[in-house]
């Protein structure tokens, strides 16, 4: 394993532990206490971060995590009763500040920047809390072995000490450790145990097998198969090592082993007798057999591994090329007019397999939005304190799965909307809420719903809603609205997403800089999605984001305009209809409108908009596609429908982007089965571009 691989594993594991830590602290703060399980888990997390940081030679991170570990050792031994009620808010604040500190440092590690060496002030806050905790009564004889152990080592206390001839008379007291299946980096995890033991036991008083785990990654296989053996001179040192093993990360089980000298040669039984020794005596003591049994037992369970996103990107690209090549082979013009029954049968089977391959490769990239949603708890918590508001966050549908790239990209838009609801939405005066018949505690609802082709994310609050008059007045002052024009409620809400727009009179920590809603709109649209806003004054506001589940493969409708082929995303198509020239209405500026069910919608002619040669001119000769994207709804006039097809989305070449082509409603392209290129249209972008002409 290379140094880069080790660093990547360290970053991934530490960030994962920090997410767990933040979730534990936020939940505990609501109850104003840490449960004993919480305390044990935090102790384990800090112990793991301490050991791995020391191994990576990030000394300041190891120092801070070690001190927090010391604090929770005191709490673990004395329970939360050792922390006074008046000190608990400070304890929760310190732990959340610790999460922030570690995250900032991990960002520096990823960027290969130097870490912050000045941690004395932060350590001072931790030491102050430790001093207060030590001022309370602490059990004189703590019993770490009887404390609630993490789930990682449930079998350990019930395993009786085993006797084995392995080891030596010099180090007779052994402790054999087995790690979780598939945890990875077993050799380095073993060495982390060694460094932890060195904290209380001199090097001359213990040894370990296999030696060299700190530098030889090939020993991971040995540790997986036979476990990692720590050997001590004294039984007391082994007893002190047990709590460390119990709280170490990814430890599945452990067992104590005592060295027993081999009997004298004269007393040795014959080989046959040795083979016939009662299995019942050997079985409990055989770690390899125990590990094998565990592997058989776990063989039927699902195992998880971590895979780099770049590898998944590469897989998706290859699968996409396979899909395109399959379509080109089966749709080859050389096959026209030929009756090839065997080929047709094989082609159908190939199509079935490529479809399954597509589905599997897409599913590998799908992850739940839960981590992104859970991070909003921290934002609401911090803003409640700084704004002196009482607000609860309700999460719905957090197990909805979306493409990993999209999940990473929607964090900022969601954060902006949650902050907007906290700052602008929820009333500052609790009495105002009570007078309006609302719960004194405000509520922000964050939900996700999978519709099959897209995920719908809603951020709603039960606050004061949008003041249309205030928004319109600010829009007029900013020059994006005219005082002599009457705007609808929907049009006024759209002003909120204009660049640089803010209704706050003063710049605060959270708003007033004109950055927020426009960031949300541009961020979501860059993912091929759309944003819409609804609001009722006095009742609250809701922001709806519609985002495709994946950006790699999509269902689209192929249409032709002259000799050009375009793809329209299926989720943007409401219907298609054939009309006559008599059905078209003309407005005062020669714009075309058509009545569809409940309203009138503008008509955009693709042929004229893109200046394409050929194509239908008369409405009777073409077809109208009724499209919707966010708040916009219109009809696109094309020549004909070519059929629905699942396509592989390809980015536009870099030199094409230099012509600002995305601002003309073009979001990408795809290669068709006959080798032709189809341009993928962005329904919302096309409407905006047509209006600006």
C-alpha positions in Angstrom: 0.0 0.0 0.0 1.5 3.4 -1.0 1.7 6.4 1.2 -1.0 8.1 -0.8 -3.3 5.2 -0.2 -2.6 5.3 3.5 -3.3 9.0 3.6 -6.5 8.6 1.7 -7.7 5.9 4.1 -6.8 8.1 7.0 -8.7 11.1 5.6 -11.7 9.0 4.8 -11.8 7.2 8.2 -11.3 10.4 10.2 -14.0 12.3 8.3 -16.4 9.4 8.8 -15.7 9.4 12.5 -16.2 13.2 12.7 -19.6 12.8 11.2 -20.5 10.2 13.8 -19.2 12.4 16.5 -21.1 15.4 15.5 -24.3 13.4 15.2 -23.8 12.0 18.7 -23.1 15.4 20.3 -26.1 17.1 18.6 -28.5 14.3 19.8 -27.0 14.4 23.3 -27.3 18.1 23.5 -31.1 17.8 23.0 -31.2 15.5 26.0 -28.6 17.5 28.0 -26.6 14.4 28.7 -24.4 11.8 27.1 -25.6 8.2 27.6 -23.0 5.7 28.6 -23.0 4.3 25.1 -22.4 7.8 23.8 -19.5 8.2 26.1 -18.0 4.9 25.1 -18.4 5.7 21.4 -16.8 9.1 21.8 -13.9 7.6 23.7 -13.4 5.1 20.9 -13.6 7.7 18.2 -11.1 10.0 19.9 -8.8 7.0 20.6 -8.9 6.0 17.0 -8.2 9.5 15.7 -5.4 9.9 18.2 -3.7 6.7 17.2 -4.1 7.2 13.4 -3.0 10.8 13.7 0.1 9.9 15.7 0.9 7.2 13.1 0.6 9.8 10.3 2.8 12.2 12.5 0.1 14.8 12.8 1.2 15.7 16.3 -1.2 18.5 17.0 -4.2 16.4 16.0 -2.9 13.6 18.2 -2.5 16.0 21.2 -6.0 17.4 21.0 -7.7 14.0 20.5 -5.6 12.6 23.3 -6.8 15.3 25.7 -10.4 14.8 24.7 -9.9 11.1 25.2 -8.6 11.8 28.7 -11.7 13.9 29.4 -14.1 11.1 28.3 -12.1 8.5 30.2 -13.0 10.5 33.4 -16.6 10.7 32.3 -16.7 7.0 31.3 -15.4 5.9 34.7 -17.6 8.3 36.7 -20.6 8.5 34.3 -22.2 11.9 33.4 -22.8 12.5 37.1 -19.3 13.9 37.3 -20.3 16.8 35.0 -22.4 19.4 36.7 -25.5 20.6 34.9 -24.1 24.1 34.6 -21.0 22.7 32.9 -22.8 20.6 30.3 -23.4 23.4 27.7 -19.7 24.1 27.8 -19.0 20.4 27.3 -21.3 20.3 24.2 -19.7 23.5 22.8 -16.2 22.1 23.3 -17.1 18.9 21.5 -18.7 20.7 18.5 -15.7 23.1 18.3 -13.5 20.0 18.3 -15.4 18.7 15.3 -14.9 22.0 13.5 -11.2 22.1 14.4 -10.6 18.6 13.1 -12.6 19.2 9.9 -10.6 22.4 9.2 -7.4 20.5 9.8 -8.5 17.6 7.6 -9.1 20.1 4.8 -5.5 21.3 5.2 -4.3 17.7 5.1 -6.2 17.1 1.8 -4.8 20.4 0.4 -1.3 19.5 1.6 -1.2 22.7 3.6 0.6 23.0 7.0 -1.5 22.3 10.1 -2.3 24.8 12.8 0.4 24.4 15.5 -1.2 26.9 17.9 -3.7 24.8 19.8 -2.9 26.0 23.3 -6.0 28.1 23.7 -8.2 25.2 22.5 -6.4 22.8 24.8 -6.9 25.3 27.6 -10.7 25.1 27.2 -10.5 21.3 27.3 -8.2 21.4 30.4 -10.6 23.7 32.1 -13.4 21.3 31.7 -11.2 18.4 32.9 -10.3 20.4 36.0 -14.0 20.9 36.8 -14.7 17.2 36.2 -11.8 16.2 38.5 -13.2 18.4 41.2 -16.1 15.9 41.5 -16.0 12.5 43.2 -14.6 9.8 40.9 -14.8 6.1 41.8 -11.6 5.2 43.5 -11.2 1.9 41.7 -12.6 2.1 38.2 -13.3 -1.1 36.5 -12.8 -0.6 32.8 -13.5 -4.2 31.9 -17.0 -4.1 33.3 -17.9 -0.8 31.6 -20.2 -0.9 28.6 -18.1 -2.0 25.7 -18.7 -1.0 22.1 -20.4 -3.4 19.8 -17.1 -4.0 18.1 -16.0 -6.6 20.7 -19.1 -8.2 22.1 -17.7 -11.7 22.3 -14.5 -10.7 24.2 -15.6 -10.8 27.9 -17.2 -14.3 27.5 -14.1 -15.9 26.0 -12.2 -17.8 28.7 -8.4 -17.5 28.9 -6.8 -19.9 26.5 -3.7 -21.9 26.9 -1.2 -22.2 24.1 2.4 -23.1 23.8 2.9 -20.2 21.4 4.9 -17.4 22.9 7.7 -17.5 25.4 8.3 -17.7 29.1 9.6 -14.2 29.0 6.3 -12.8 27.8 3.7 -15.3 29.0 0.6 -13.2 29.0 -0.9 -12.8 25.6 -3.8 -10.9 24.0 -4.8 -12.0 20.5 -6.9 -9.5 18.6 -9.1 -10.0 15.5 -10.3 -7.1 13.4 -13.6 -6.6 11.5 -13.7 -8.4 8.2 -13.0 -6.1 5.3 -11.9 -3.1 7.5 -8.6 -2.7 5.6 -5.2 -1.6 6.7 -5.0 -4.4 9.3 -1.3 -4.1 9.7 -1.6 -0.3 10.5 -4.5 -0.9 12.9 -2.4 -3.5 14.7 0.5 -1.0 15.0 -2.0 1.6 16.4 -2.6 -0.9 19.2 1.1 -1.1 19.8 1.5 2.7 20.0 -1.4 2.8 22.5 0.2 0.1 24.7 3.4 2.1 24.6 1.6 4.8 26.4 1.6 2.8 29.7 4.0 -0.1 29.1 7.7 0.1 28.4 9.0 -1.5 25.2 11.0 -4.0 27.3 7.8 -5.2 29.0 5.9 -6.3 26.0 6.3 -7.6 22.4 4.0 -8.4 19.5 3.6 -10.8 16.6 3.9 -10.5 13.7 6.8 -8.0 13.9 7.1 -5.2 11.4 3.4 -4.4 10.9 4.2 -0.7 10.9 6.0 -0.9 7.6 5.0 -4.2 5.8 1.5 -4.1 4.4 1.7 -7.7 3.2 1.4 -8.7 6.9 -2.3 -7.6 6.7 -3.1 -11.1 5.4 -1.3 -12.7 8.4 -3.2 -10.5 10.8 -6.5 -11.3 9.0 -5.9 -15.1 9.2 -4.2 -15.5 12.6 -5.0 -12.3 14.4 -2.5 -9.9 16.1 -0.8 -11.1 19.2 0.3 -8.7 22.0 2.5 -10.4 24.7 3.3 -9.0 28.2 5.6 -9.7 31.0 3.0 -9.1 33.7 -0.7 -10.0 33.9 -1.3 -6.4 35.2 0.0 -4.9 32.0 -2.3 -7.2 29.9 -5.3 -6.1 32.1 -4.5 -2.5 31.4 -4.4 -3.3 27.6 -7.8 -4.8 27.5 -9.8 -1.5 27.7 -7.6 -0.1 24.9 -8.4 -3.1 22.7 -12.1 -2.9 23.6 -12.4 0.7 22.5 -10.1 0.5 19.5 -11.6 1.0 16.1 -12.6 -2.0 13.9 -11.8 -4.6 16.6 -14.1 -7.6 16.2 -13.0 -9.8 19.1 -10.1 -10.6 21.3 -9.0 -13.4 23.6 -6.5 -13.8 26.4 -3.8 -16.5 26.0 -1.3 -17.8 28.6 2.0 -19.3 27.7 2.3 -23.0 28.9 5.6 -24.7 28.5 5.7 -27.8 26.4 5.8 -31.1 28.5 9.1 -33.0 28.7 9.8 -35.3 25.8 9.2 -38.5 27.8 5.7 -37.3 28.6 4.8 -36.4 25.1 2.0 -38.5 23.7 2.5 -40.3 20.4 1.6 -38.3 17.2 -1.5 -40.4 16.8 -2.5 -39.5 20.3 -1.9 -35.9 19.7 -4.1 -36.0 16.6 -6.8 -37.8 18.7 -6.7 -35.1 21.4 -10.3 -34.1 22.4 -11.4 -31.4 20.0 -13.4 -29.8 22.8 -10.1 -28.9 24.5 -8.6 -27.4 21.4 -11.5 -25.6 19.8 -12.0 -22.8 22.3 -8.2 -22.0 22.2 -7.7 -22.1 18.4 -7.9 -18.5 17.1 -7.4 -19.6 13.5 -10.3 -22.0 13.8 -12.3 -19.3 15.5 -11.5 -16.8 12.8 -12.5 -19.4 10.1 -15.8 -20.0 11.8 -16.4 -16.3 12.0 -15.6 -16.0 8.3 -18.0 -18.8 7.4 -20.7 -17.2 9.6 -20.1 -13.8 8.0 -19.7 -15.2 4.5 -23.5 -14.9 3.9 -23.6 -11.3 5.2 -23.1 -8.3 2.9 -19.6 -6.9 3.0 -18.8 -3.3 2.2 -15.7 -1.8 0.7 -14.6 1.7 -0.1 -14.0 2.5 -3.8 -12.5 5.8 -5.1 -15.0 7.9 -7.0 -12.5 8.2 -9.9 -12.8 4.5 -10.4 -16.6 4.7 -10.5 -16.3 7.5 -13.0 -14.1 5.4 -15.1 -16.5 2.4 -14.9 -19.4 4.6 -15.9 -17.5 6.0 -18.8 -16.6 2.5 -20.0 -20.2 1.2 -19.6 -21.4 4.2 -21.5 -19.1 3.4 -24.4 -20.3 -0.2 -24.3 -23.9 1.0 -24.6 -23.1 3.2 -27.5 -21.0 0.5 -29.3 -23.8 -2.0 -28.8 -26.3 0.4 -30.3 -24.0 1.1 -33.3 -23.5 -2.6 -33.9 -27.2 -3.6 -33.8 -28.3 -0.6 -35.8 -25.6 -0.9 -38.4 -26.9 0.1 -41.9 -25.0 -3.0 -43.3 -27.7 -5.1 -41.7 -30.7 -3.5 -43.4 -32.7 -5.9 -45.4 -31.0 -9.0 -44.0 -33.0 -11.6 -42.0 -30.5 -12.9 -39.4 -32.5 -14.8 -36.8 -29.5 -15.9 -34.8 -28.0 -12.5 -34.9 -31.2 -10.9 -33.8 -31.6 -13.3 -30.9 -28.0 -12.6 -29.8 -28.5 -8.9 -30.2 -31.6 -9.0 -27.9 -29.6 -10.9 -25.3 -26.7 -8.4 -25.6 -29.2 -5.5 -25.1 -30.6 -7.2 -22.0 -27.1 -7.6 -20.5 -26.0 -4.1 -21.3 -29.1 -2.7 -19.7 -28.4 -4.7 -16.6 -24.8 -3.6 -16.7 -26.0 0.0 -16.9 -28.3 -0.4 -13.9 -25.5 -2.0 -11.8 -22.9 0.7 -12.6 -25.5 3.4 -11.8 -26.4 1.8 -8.5 -22.8 1.7 -7.4 -22.8 5.5 -7.5 -26.0 5.9 -5.7 -25.8 7.0 -2.0 -28.4 8.3 0.4 -28.7 12.0 1.1 -28.7 11.3 4.8 -25.2 12.7 5.5 -26.0 16.0 3.7 -29.3 16.2 5.5 -27.8 15.5 8.9 -25.3 18.3 8.5 -28.2 20.8 8.6 -28.8 19.9 12.2 -25.6 21.6 13.1 -26.4 24.7 11.1 -29.9 25.0 12.7 -28.4 24.5 16.2 -25.7 27.1 15.8 -28.1 29.7 14.3 -30.6 29.1 17.0 -28.0 30.2 19.6 -26.7 33.2 17.6 -30.1 34.4 16.5 -31.8 33.6 19.8 -34.5 31.6 18.0 -36.2 28.3 18.9 -36.4 26.1 15.8 -36.5 22.4 15.2 -35.4 20.6 12.0 -37.5 17.8 10.7 -36.0 15.4 8.2 -38.1 13.3 5.8 -36.9 10.8 3.2 -33.2 11.0 4.2 -32.6 7.5 2.8 -33.4 8.6 -0.7 -30.5 7.7 -3.0 -28.9 10.0 -5.5 -25.7 9.9 -7.6 -22.6 10.6 -5.5 -21.6 13.6 -7.7 -25.0 15.2 -7.2 -25.1 14.5 -3.4 -21.7 16.3 -3.1 -23.1 19.3 -5.2 -26.4 19.8 -3.4 -24.9 20.5 0.0 -24.4 24.2 -0.6 -27.8 24.9 -2.1 -29.5 23.1 0.8 -27.4 24.9 3.3 -28.3 28.3 1.8 -32.0 27.6 1.9 -31.9 26.3 5.5 -30.0 29.5 6.5 -32.5 31.6 4.6 -35.3 30.0 6.5 -33.6 30.5 9.8 -32.6 34.1 9.2 -35.5 35.4 7.0 -38.3 33.0 7.6 -38.8 32.1 11.2 -40.0 35.1 13.2 -37.7 36.8 15.7 -40.4 37.5 18.2 -42.0 34.4 19.7 -45.0 36.3 20.7 -45.7 37.1 17.0 -45.9 33.3 16.4 -48.2 32.8 19.4 -50.5 35.6 18.3 -50.7 34.0 14.8 -51.7 30.7 16.4 -48.4 29.0 15.7 -46.2 26.8 17.9 -43.7 29.0 19.7 -41.0 26.7 18.4 -40.5 27.2 14.6 -40.1 24.3 12.3 -38.0 23.7 9.2 -38.9 20.7 7.1 -36.2 19.2 4.8 -37.5 16.3 2.7 -36.4 14.2 -0.3 -38.6 12.2 -2.6 -37.5 9.8 -5.5 -39.9 10.0 -8.4 -38.1 7.5 -10.6 -36.4 10.0 -12.9 -35.5 12.8 -10.5 -35.3 13.6 -6.8 -37.4 16.4 -5.4 -35.9 18.2 -2.4 -38.1 20.6 -0.4 -37.0 23.1 2.2 -40.0 24.6 3.9 -40.6 26.7 7.0 -43.6 27.8 9.0 -42.4 31.4 9.3 -43.6 34.8 8.2 -43.4 34.0 4.5 -42.4 36.5 1.7 -43.5 40.1 1.9 -44.3 40.8 -1.8 -44.3 44.6 -1.3 -40.8 44.6 0.3 -39.4 42.3 -2.4 -40.9 44.3 -5.2 -39.6 47.6 -3.7 -36.1 46.2 -3.5 -36.3 44.8 -7.0 -37.3 48.3 -8.3 -34.4 49.9 -6.5 -32.0 47.3 -7.9 -33.3 48.0 -11.4 -34.6 44.5 -12.2 -38.2 45.6 -12.0 -40.2 48.6 -13.2 -42.5 50.6 -11.1 -45.1 50.9 -13.8 -45.5 47.2 -14.4 -47.9 45.0 -12.4 -46.2 41.8 -11.4 -47.8 38.5 -10.3 -47.0 36.9 -6.9 -45.0 34.2 -8.8 -42.9 36.8 -10.7 -42.1 38.6 -7.5 -40.9 35.4 -5.9 -38.6 34.9 -8.9 -36.8 38.2 -8.0 -35.4 36.5 -4.9 -33.2 34.4 -7.2 -31.7 37.3 -9.0 -28.0 37.8 -8.6 -27.1 40.1 -5.7 -30.6 40.3 -4.4 -31.2 40.5 -0.6 -34.0 42.0 1.4 -31.8 42.5 4.5 -31.0 46.2 5.2 -27.9 45.3 7.1 -25.1 42.8 6.4 -25.0 40.1 9.1 -23.0 37.0 9.6 -25.7 35.0 7.8 -27.2 37.3 5.1 -27.4 40.7 3.5 -24.5 40.2 1.1 -26.7 39.3 -1.8 -25.3 35.8 -2.0 -27.7 32.9 -1.5 -30.7 32.3 -3.6 -28.9 33.0 -6.9 -26.2 30.5 -5.8 -29.0 27.9 -5.2 -30.5 28.5 -8.6 -27.2 28.3 -10.5 -25.9 25.4 -8.5 -29.0 23.3 -9.1 -29.3 24.2 -12.8 -25.6 23.2 -13.3 -26.8 19.7 -12.3 -29.5 19.8 -14.9 -32.2 20.6 -12.3 -34.6 23.4 -11.5 -35.7 25.5 -8.5 -39.1 27.0 -7.7 -40.4 29.0 -4.8 -43.9 29.1 -3.2 -44.9 31.3 -0.3 -47.9 32.4 1.7 -47.4 35.5 3.8 -47.8 34.7 7.4 -47.7 30.9 6.8 -44.2 30.3 5.5 -42.1 29.6 2.4 -41.1 26.5 0.4 -38.2 26.0 -2.0 -38.5 23.0 -4.3 -35.4 21.6 -6.1 -35.9 19.1 -8.9 -32.7 17.3 -9.6 -31.9 14.3 -11.9 -31.0 11.1 -10.0 -27.9 10.7 -12.1 -26.1 12.9 -14.7 -24.5 9.9 -16.5 -27.5 8.3 -18.2 -30.9 9.6 -18.8 -34.2 8.8 -20.6 -34.9 11.2 -23.4 -37.2 11.8 -26.4 -35.4 12.1 -29.7 -36.8 14.8 -32.0 -35.7 16.1 -35.4 -35.6 19.6 -36.7 -34.5 19.7 -40.3 -31.4 17.5 -40.5 -30.5 18.0 -36.8 -31.5 15.6 -34.0 -32.2 16.8 -30.4 -32.8 15.0 -27.2 -35.4 16.4 -24.7 -35.3 14.9 -21.1 -38.4 12.9 -20.5 -39.0 14.5 -17.1 -39.4 17.9 -18.8 -42.1 16.7 -21.3 -45.7 17.2 -20.2 -47.3 16.2 -23.5 -47.1 16.5 -27.3 -49.8 17.6 -29.7 -50.6 18.3 -33.3 -52.3 21.7 -34.0 -53.2 23.9 -37.0 -52.2 27.5 -37.7 -55.7 28.5 -36.5 -54.9 27.4 -33.0 -51.9 29.8 -32.7 -52.5 33.2 -31.1 -50.2 36.2 -31.8 -49.5 38.8 -29.1 -48.7 42.5 -29.7 -45.0 41.9 -30.4 -45.7 39.0 -32.9 -45.0 36.4 -30.3 -46.9 33.1 -30.7 -49.1 31.6 -27.9 -51.1 28.5 -27.7 -53.9 27.5 -25.3 -53.2 24.3 -23.5 -55.8 23.0 -21.0 -55.8 25.7 -18.2 -53.7 28.5 -19.7 -51.8 30.1 -22.6 -48.2 29.2 -23.2 -45.6 30.8 -25.5 -44.4 28.9 -28.6 -40.6 28.6 -29.3 -39.7 27.4 -32.8 -36.5 25.3 -32.6 -35.8 25.9 -36.3 -35.8 29.7 -35.9 -34.1 29.9 -32.5 -31.1 27.8 -33.7 -31.2 29.2 -37.3 -31.3 25.7 -38.7 -31.6 25.0 -42.5 -34.7 23.1 -43.6 -37.4 22.0 -41.2 -41.1 22.6 -40.9 -42.5 26.1 -41.2 -46.2 25.4 -40.9 -47.6 24.3 -37.6 -49.5 21.6 -39.4 -46.3 20.1 -40.7 -44.7 19.7 -37.2 -45.5 18.9 -33.6 -45.6 20.9 -30.4 -43.8 19.6 -27.3 -45.3 21.0 -24.1 -42.3 21.3 -21.8 -41.9 22.3 -18.1 -38.9 23.2 -16.1 -39.2 24.8 -12.7 -41.5 27.8 -13.0 -41.4 27.9 -16.8 -43.9 26.2 -19.1 -43.9 26.5 -22.9 -44.3 24.7 -26.2 -41.4 23.8 -28.4 -42.1 23.4 -32.1 -40.2 20.6 -33.8 -40.5 18.5 -37.0 -41.2 15.0 -35.6 -40.8 12.6 -32.7 -38.2 9.9 -33.4 -38.8 7.9 -30.2 -37.9 7.5 -26.6 -34.4 6.2 -25.8 -32.0 5.8 -22.9 -28.9 7.8 -23.7 -25.4 8.3 -22.4 -24.8 11.9 -21.5 -21.6 13.3 -22.9 -20.1 16.7 -21.9 -19.7 19.3 -24.6 -16.1 19.7 -25.9 -14.1 22.4 -24.1 -13.7 24.5 -27.3 -17.5 24.6 -27.8 -18.0 25.9 -24.3 -15.9 28.9 -25.3 -18.9 30.1 -27.4 -21.1 30.2 -24.3 -23.3 27.6 -25.8 -24.8 26.5 -22.5 -26.7 29.8 -22.4 -28.6 28.7 -25.5 -30.3 25.8 -23.9 -27.8 23.1 -24.7 -26.5 21.0 -21.8 -24.6 18.2 -23.5 -24.7 15.6 -26.3 -25.0 11.9 -27.0 -23.9 9.5 -29.7 -26.8 7.6 -31.3 -26.7 4.0 -32.6 -26.1 5.1 -36.2 -23.1 7.2 -35.1 -24.9 10.6 -35.4 -24.7 13.1 -32.6 -27.8 14.3 -30.7 -27.8 17.6 -28.9 -29.3 17.4 -25.4 -31.6 20.4 -24.6 -31.9 22.1 -21.3 -35.6 23.0 -21.2 -35.3 25.7 -18.6 -32.2 27.2 -20.2 -33.8 27.3 -23.7 -36.8 29.1 -22.4 -34.6 31.7 -20.6 -32.4 32.2 -23.7 -35.5 32.7 -25.9 -37.0 35.3 -23.6 -33.7 37.3 -23.6 -33.6 37.5 -27.4 
